[in-house]
Amino acid sequence: MNYALYLNGIYESVLDEIVKAQKDDKELICYLQPYSSRNIKQLEKKPPSVQDPITCYISLTTSLLMVSYTAAIIQWESKSELKSERLNLLNEHIDKCQPGEEEIYLKIDGKDCANLLSVVEMQKLEIPLPVQNFIKVSDSLPLKKRTRSGGWSYVNNLPNWIESTTGTIIADDYHKILETSIEKAKKDTEERRKERLRESPKVPESFQIVQRGFKRNPDVIVSVLARANGVCEKCKKPAPFIRASNNTPYLEIHHRVMLSQDGEDTEENAMAVCPNCHKELHFGVKYN
């Protein structure tokens, strides 16, 4: 599937019960029952399957601003269409594997309940993710913060490495640690470095890097690139290559006063430069 489903506000006890049950049986199918009388239209239109599952991202009733669990949805069923035989089998499963759910409920407070999701691979994220990390399929905008449980959104899938990282670090801290380690390595002998290289893992450990960003104005970017007309505004040479995505000259936007130093995101404070000049502006020797 080319989208994922975000579920807003599920009881953590329900999810933990599934994690525990599936830990003992990796192929065990468990069930989620989102509170709603509305069908999840996309799942109804194109039901997921074992061969074509849908990733599900879940926030908790106690932590609506963070996604804390993921699972794979392999089946959607309308509760209004469940036959008695199927309902009996489901309730047998609930009694055995998800007793905290008590039953497959068809009504809550007199309102019909519509959706039954079959899920596998339920897992708790080691590092919960802010809901704003998730981009809605409908308008390509980040999810908004929620203040109450309930509902869902269709979102883009996150890259697989998100769930396999082992920690998180602030970007500035990481670069300082790396620079310090490089300086120490320079002072060692070549023999010592080669010895460490023989013993070090070839595949590096992965982790998330947290970095402050700025919501850029697309009109500034387009206007400055149009002004440059394919020529670097620092070295005055043509762009070094053509961008593959849209066949335009590749130039980057540099802010004379950096945004991190309270610079303005305006045409006057921005210039279009080639990658080499951009690196020099940030890291090169500053001459008076």
PyMOL commands that set and color helices and strands:
alter all, ss='L'
color gray80, all
select helices_A, chain A and resi 12-24+41-45+79-81+84-97+99-101+131-133+160-164+171-187+190-199+218-228+259-261+275-283
alter helices_A, ss='H'
color red, helices_A
select strands_A, chain A and resi 4-10+30-32+54-60+63-78+107-108+111-112+115-130+152-155+168-170+208-210+252-255+270-273
alter strands_A, ss='S'
color yellow, strands_A
deselect
rebuild
show_as cartoon
